[in-house]
């Protein structure tokens, strides 16, 4: 049984997995990677690049304000059931 089937069995709703890839981002500018979506159940971000990246929930992200994802695999996840 996959995760979509587990969610359907538990909550009675159908869902699907969706992914986005951001190749060759200019890390010196802000880039919105997740638009607002009230139906989102969770998300994961993995930094496969060679430089630090920072995540924030607004546009004020900077080198001193944000969640650091280190190079070569730094990651973060957020699940509605655990993080909100």
MDTraj code that builds the backbone (N, CA, C; nanometers):
import mdtraj as md
import numpy as np

residues = "UNK UNK UNK UNK UNK UNK UNK UNK UNK UNK UNK UNK UNK UNK UNK UNK UNK UNK UNK UNK UNK UNK UNK UNK UNK UNK UNK UNK UNK UNK UNK UNK UNK UNK UNK UNK UNK UNK UNK UNK UNK UNK UNK UNK UNK UNK UNK UNK UNK UNK UNK UNK UNK UNK UNK UNK UNK UNK UNK UNK UNK UNK UNK UNK UNK UNK UNK UNK UNK UNK UNK UNK UNK UNK UNK UNK UNK UNK UNK UNK UNK UNK UNK UNK".split()
xyz = np.array([
    [0.0853, -0.1173, 0.0000],
    [0.0000, 0.0000, 0.0000],
    [0.0901, 0.1240, 0.0000],
    [0.0601, 0.2206, -0.0882],
    [0.1406, 0.3422, -0.0922],
    [0.0791, 0.4508, -0.0033],
    [0.1486, 0.5629, 0.0094],
    [0.1042, 0.6692, 0.0994],
    [-0.0309, 0.7258, 0.0573],
    [-0.0527, 0.7436, -0.0719],
    [-0.1816, 0.7960, -0.1184],
    [-0.2956, 0.7041, -0.0762],
    [-0.2740, 0.5743, -0.0830],
    [-0.3772, 0.4791, -0.0398],
    [-0.3971, 0.4833, 0.1116],
    [-0.2906, 0.4997, 0.1875],
    [-0.3027, 0.5120, 0.3330],
    [-0.3847, 0.6348, 0.3718],
    [-0.3585, 0.7471, 0.3056],
    [-0.4342, 0.8696, 0.3332],
    [-0.5799, 0.8515, 0.2955],
    [-0.6048, 0.7895, 0.1810],
    [-0.7430, 0.7657, 0.1395],
    [-0.8153, 0.6763, 0.2404],
    [-0.7495, 0.5722, 0.2872],
    [-0.8120, 0.4832, 0.3859],
    [-0.8374, 0.5536, 0.5185],
    [-0.7442, 0.6371, 0.5614],
    [-0.7570, 0.7024, 0.6920],
    [-0.8559, 0.8183, 0.6919],
    [-0.8513, 0.9015, 0.5848],
    [-0.9309, 1.0239, 0.5829],
    [-1.0438, 1.0235, 0.4809],
    [-1.0456, 0.9247, 0.3924],
    [-1.1510, 0.9182, 0.2924],
    [-1.1358, 1.0184, 0.1797],
    [-1.0131, 1.0650, 0.1550],
    [-0.9889, 1.1590, 0.0452],
    [-0.8814, 1.1032, -0.0468],
    [-0.8919, 1.1362, -0.1746],
    [-0.7886, 1.0966, -0.2702],
    [-0.6854, 1.2081, -0.2786],
    [-0.5600, 1.1695, -0.2912],
    [-0.4520, 1.2662, -0.3049],
    [-0.3492, 1.2115, -0.4030],
    [-0.2490, 1.2906, -0.4342],
    [-0.1452, 1.2471, -0.5270],
    [-0.0136, 1.3132, -0.4887],
    [0.0931, 1.2534, -0.5344],
    [0.2263, 1.3088, -0.5143],
    [0.2583, 1.4012, -0.6301],
    [0.3213, 1.5127, -0.5998],
    [0.3604, 1.6081, -0.7023],
    [0.5013, 1.6545, -0.6697],
    [0.5866, 1.6650, -0.7694],
    [0.7232, 1.7103, -0.7431],
    [0.7614, 1.8219, -0.8388],
    [0.8554, 1.9034, -0.7945],
    [0.9087, 2.0115, -0.8767],
    [1.0594, 2.0124, -0.8594],
    [1.1302, 2.0396, -0.9667],
    [1.2758, 2.0458, -0.9619],
    [1.3192, 2.1854, -1.0030],
    [1.4159, 2.2388, -0.9323],
    [1.4681, 2.3714, -0.9632],
    [1.6161, 2.3567, -0.9936],
    [1.6491, 2.3520, -1.1211],
    [1.7878, 2.3356, -1.1634],
    [1.8500, 2.4717, -1.1909],
    [1.9751, 2.4865, -1.1538],
    [2.0529, 2.6074, -1.1833],
    [1.9867, 2.7345, -1.1325],
    [1.9397, 2.7310, -1.0090],
    [1.8820, 2.8508, -0.9491],
    [1.9907, 2.9534, -0.9210],
    [1.9571, 3.0789, -0.9394],
    [2.0466, 3.1867, -0.8986],
    [2.0284, 3.2038, -0.7483],
    [2.1244, 3.1595, -0.6703],
    [2.1094, 3.1604, -0.5246],
    [2.1259, 3.2991, -0.4639],
    [2.1512, 3.4012, -0.5469],
    [2.1637, 3.5363, -0.4937],
    [2.0305, 3.6104, -0.4937],
    [1.9249, 3.5488, -0.5432],
    [1.7930, 3.6132, -0.5454],
    [1.6900, 3.5228, -0.4784],
    [1.5792, 3.5823, -0.4369],
    [1.4700, 3.5057, -0.3762],
    [1.3932, 3.4316, -0.4850],
    [1.3564, 3.3086, -0.4584],
    [1.2769, 3.2290, -0.5511],
    [1.1658, 3.1605, -0.4742],
    [1.0420, 3.1837, -0.5155],
    [0.9297, 3.1155, -0.4512],
    [0.9238, 2.9735, -0.5057],
    [0.9270, 2.8757, -0.4162],
    [0.9255, 2.7366, -0.4606],
    [0.7941, 2.6662, -0.4295],
    [0.7189, 2.7146, -0.3323],
    [0.5899, 2.6538, -0.2993],
    [0.4830, 2.7618, -0.2888],
    [0.3962, 2.7725, -0.3884],
    [0.2863, 2.8679, -0.3767],
    [0.1875, 2.8214, -0.2698],
    [0.1076, 2.9125, -0.2212],
    [0.0063, 2.8778, -0.1218],
    [-0.0867, 2.7709, -0.1779],
    [-0.1116, 2.6676, -0.1001],
    [-0.2020, 2.5602, -0.1405],
    [-0.2658, 2.5014, -0.0147],
    [-0.3892, 2.5387, 0.0159],
    [-0.4530, 2.4893, 0.1378],
    [-0.4784, 2.3389, 0.1368],
    [-0.4632, 2.2741, 0.0232],
    [-0.4829, 2.1292, 0.0152],
    [-0.3534, 2.0501, 0.0323],
    [-0.2407, 2.1196, 0.0485],
    [-0.1118, 2.0510, 0.0620],
    [-0.1066, 1.9769, 0.1952],
    [-0.0664, 1.8511, 0.1913],
    [-0.0553, 1.7697, 0.3122],
    [0.0851, 1.7746, 0.3712],
    [0.1835, 1.7997, 0.2903],
    [0.3210, 1.8058, 0.3372],
    [0.4134, 1.8399, 0.2230],
    [0.5387, 1.8628, 0.2552],
    [0.6378, 1.8905, 0.1523],
    [0.7758, 1.8531, 0.2041],
    [0.8675, 1.8367, 0.1108],
    [1.0073, 1.8085, 0.1429],
    [1.0945, 1.8906, 0.0492],
    [1.2037, 1.9433, 0.1017],
    [1.3012, 2.0163, 0.0210],
    [1.4381, 1.9547, 0.0462],
    [1.5116, 1.9290, -0.0608],
    [1.6461, 1.8716, -0.0506],
    [1.7406, 1.9568, -0.1341],
    [1.8480, 2.0030, -0.0739],
    [1.9481, 2.0822, -0.1439],
    [2.0538, 1.9886, -0.2014],
    [2.0471, 1.9638, -0.3308],
    [2.1453, 1.8786, -0.3978],
    [2.2595, 1.9597, -0.4574],
    [2.2555, 2.0912, -0.4369],
    [2.3580, 2.1787, -0.4921],
    [2.4835, 2.1843, -0.4074],
    [2.5748, 2.2734, -0.4478],
    [2.7053, 2.2847, -0.3827],
    [2.7165, 2.4050, -0.2896],
    [2.6085, 2.4812, -0.2738],
    [2.6110, 2.5989, -0.1859],
    [2.4940, 2.5929, -0.0882],
    [2.5070, 2.6672, 0.0220],
    [2.3974, 2.6766, 0.1177],
    [2.2764, 2.7427, 0.0537],
    [2.1574, 2.6988, 0.0913],
    [2.0357, 2.7715, 0.0569],
    [1.9564, 2.7911, 0.1854],
    [1.8712, 2.8917, 0.1853],
    [1.7916, 2.9243, 0.3022],
    [1.6449, 2.9244, 0.2649],
    [1.5621, 2.8683, 0.3505],
    [1.4175, 2.8658, 0.3315],
    [1.3525, 2.9569, 0.4340],
    [1.2437, 3.0207, 0.3939],
    [1.1638, 3.1008, 0.4865],
    [1.0201, 3.0984, 0.4383],
    [0.9305, 3.1357, 0.5263],
    [0.7889, 3.1348, 0.4925],
    [0.7420, 3.2687, 0.4378],
    [0.8348, 3.3602, 0.4123],
    [0.8026, 3.4894, 0.3515],
    [0.9239, 3.5355, 0.2706],
    [0.9167, 3.6554, 0.2135],
    [1.0232, 3.7027, 0.1243],
    [1.1422, 3.7625, 0.1981],
    [1.1388, 3.7674, 0.3303],
    [1.2482, 3.8292, 0.4055],
    [1.3630, 3.7323, 0.4344],
    [1.3728, 3.6263, 0.3603],
    [1.4813, 3.5294, 0.3783],
    [1.6154, 3.5948, 0.3433],
    [1.7188, 3.5598, 0.4180],
    [1.8527, 3.6133, 0.3934],
    [1.9556, 3.5184, 0.4542],
    [2.0820, 3.5560, 0.4469],
    [2.1876, 3.4736, 0.5057],
    [2.1753, 3.4637, 0.6571],
    [2.1090, 3.5606, 0.7178],
    [2.0939, 3.5605, 0.8637],
    [1.9503, 3.5357, 0.9083],
    [1.8600, 3.5121, 0.8149],
    [1.7197, 3.4892, 0.8498],
    [1.6626, 3.3828, 0.7584],
    [1.6433, 3.2663, 0.8108],
    [1.5881, 3.1565, 0.7334],
    [1.6347, 3.0233, 0.7885],
    [1.5888, 2.9182, 0.7282],
    [1.6246, 2.7822, 0.7678],
    [1.7320, 2.7340, 0.6714],
    [1.8485, 2.7012, 0.7250],
    [1.9632, 2.6628, 0.6434],
    [1.9493, 2.5200, 0.5922],
    [1.9646, 2.5040, 0.4603],
    [1.9796, 2.3716, 0.3993],
    [2.1222, 2.3648, 0.3464],
    [2.2029, 2.2813, 0.4072],
    [2.3436, 2.2713, 0.3690],
    [2.3583, 2.2014, 0.2336],
    [2.4730, 2.2198, 0.1680],
    [2.4952, 2.1575, 0.0372],
    [2.4939, 2.0048, 0.0437],
    [2.4735, 1.9456, -0.0718],
    [2.4864, 1.8007, -0.0905],
    [2.3935, 1.7185, -0.0020],
    [2.2693, 1.7628, 0.0103],
    [2.1720, 1.6791, 0.0801],
    [2.1040, 1.7388, 0.2009],
    [2.1319, 1.8642, 0.2346],
    [2.0583, 1.9274, 0.3440],
    [1.9096, 1.9234, 0.3116],
    [1.8261, 1.8927, 0.4100],
    [1.6842, 1.8742, 0.3786],
    [1.5943, 1.9227, 0.4908],
    [1.4678, 1.9406, 0.4566],
    [1.3646, 1.9792, 0.5518],
    [1.2330, 1.9215, 0.5027],
    [1.1509, 1.8783, 0.5955],
    [1.0163, 1.8328, 0.5614],
    [0.9168, 1.9002, 0.6534],
    [0.7951, 1.9079, 0.6085],
    [0.6868, 1.9606, 0.6902],
    [0.5610, 1.8813, 0.6582],
    [0.4980, 1.8282, 0.7606],
    [0.3754, 1.7511, 0.7460],
    [0.2657, 1.8184, 0.8260],
    [0.1494, 1.8346, 0.7670],
    [0.0412, 1.9074, 0.8322],
    [0.0079, 1.8487, 0.9693],
    [0.0168, 1.7192, 0.9838],
    [-0.0257, 1.6520, 1.1064],
    [0.0741, 1.6699, 1.2211],
    [0.2002, 1.6963, 1.1884],
    [0.3031, 1.7068, 1.2909],
    [0.3519, 1.8486, 1.3146],
    [0.3444, 1.9351, 1.2146],
    [0.4095, 2.0649, 1.2231],
    [0.3154, 2.1837, 1.2358],
    [0.1851, 2.1608, 1.2340],
    [0.0925, 2.2745, 1.2418],
    [-0.0093, 2.2524, 1.3492],
])
top = md.Topology()
chain = top.add_chain()
for i, resn in enumerate(residues, 1):
    res = top.add_residue(resn, chain, resSeq=i)
    for name in ("N", "CA", "C"):
        top.add_atom(name, md.element.get_by_symbol(name[0]), res)
traj = md.Trajectory(xyz[None], top)
